[in-house]
Amino acid sequence: MEINETTGTIPSPHMRFFLQLRAKDRKIDELQEELNTLEVRNDELENVVSDLKFQNARLLDRLNASSLGSRSAEVLEEKNDALQDRVDMNEVEIKKLKGVVAEKERRFEAAKVWVDTLESVNINLQREVEVLQCRVKEQSKSLTRMTGDMEAVEAEMLLEKAKAIRKENAAFTKIEELETQLSETRRILLVEKEMAHEKDHLYEESLATVNSRAHELSAKLARAERSIQELRGQAKYFICDCSGSALQFSQLLGAVKFIRENFAKLKEDVQNSLLENQKASQEAKAELKLCLVSTTPRDLLRNKGTNSLPLRHPVLLPEDEGDYILCKPLQTFKQDIPTVARSSSAHCTKSTRDFKHRSKKRQRDYFIFPALQEGKKGKLTSLTPPGSPCNPNSSE
């Protein structure tokens, strides 16, 4: 490696190429100076040769014109021979100088060709450097855009996560409200238990439909909760992976697309569940109101109208009676209540057939179904289906 003498550092390839170009320029200048010197020397030698030739001619003329003695002629011949030898030597030297000049010219032309090549290479290198600079700028811009997209995606993901959590909390709140309403309804219906001794006909088919629909909606709510938990775990894993390792942008877009689809599906499921719960709540309120109005004695109404019922404290289940709830059959329900109490048996026990019916006209308006067998007697049992996040006794 060549080291710069002034700075003591290793020059870059472009700087080394520039230094080589300057060295070649100096060599060309030196060759040009040598060529000029040789041409001057050649001119001087040619002048000397011409002078010698002129003197030789004058001597020959003087030799021919004069009638000198033999001694003078011999002296002149010797001088002439000496001059002729000098002329031959000068001619040989001139030929050598011409060969050197020709060699210098060839080297000069080769150096010019080399300089032209280096200049063309320098131009190509400059163009490549410009192209590389443009690419670096484009890559920096694309990196900036990718960074902005990454931040936007992370922000959007956090917003979607917050929306999903809010939807989940709203769904849980709705479920708790329905549970509270059903608990209140159960408390009120226990007051009407004394009037149910005349009813012996049970709608087994309607009860099976209600129980199957309750189990189906309970399973759907459990699946929705598991989907929420899975999406939470996927979102946490995705955020940790984005912060811990460098993902490619295509993988990032694929993961974001996957999370968006799952969030959209979850949002649709939660909205459907909320609509079903709302419809079921309204229909249950209407049915329970009709049931209570038709079964509550007039002295309990206390002249408050058919739409108002007195609220009492929660009624404890007696120790010696069966746990049954009287309500109107849900034949007109479009959607069953998702939090209907789960029964350990889809059929009534034998004690329900001991009730006496009051009138054949109102025989079809009521049925009795068992309450939850999981609760303890003497306490209000939970109406939350197993597997629900609101049920503290759930195994999940």
Secondary structure, DSSP 8 states (H G I E B T S, - for coil): ----TTT-S---HHHHHHHHHHHHHHHHHHHHHHHHHHHHHHHHHHHHHHHHHHHHHHHHHHHHHS---HHHHHHHHHHHHHHHHHHHHHHHHHHHHHHHHHHHHHHHHHHHHHHHHHHHHHHHHHHHHHHHHHHHHHHHHHHHHHHHHHHHHHHHHHHHHHHHHHHHHHHHHHHHHHHHHHHHHHHHHHHGGGGGGG-----HHHHHHHHHHHHHHHHHHHHHHHHHHHHHHHHHHHHHHHHHS---HHHHHHHHHHHHHHHHHHHHHHHHHHHHHHHHHHHHHHHHHHHHHHHS-HHHHTTS-TT-----------SSS--EEEE---TT-SS--TT----S-SS--GGGGG---S-STTGGG-EEEE--SSS-TTS------TT-TT-TT---
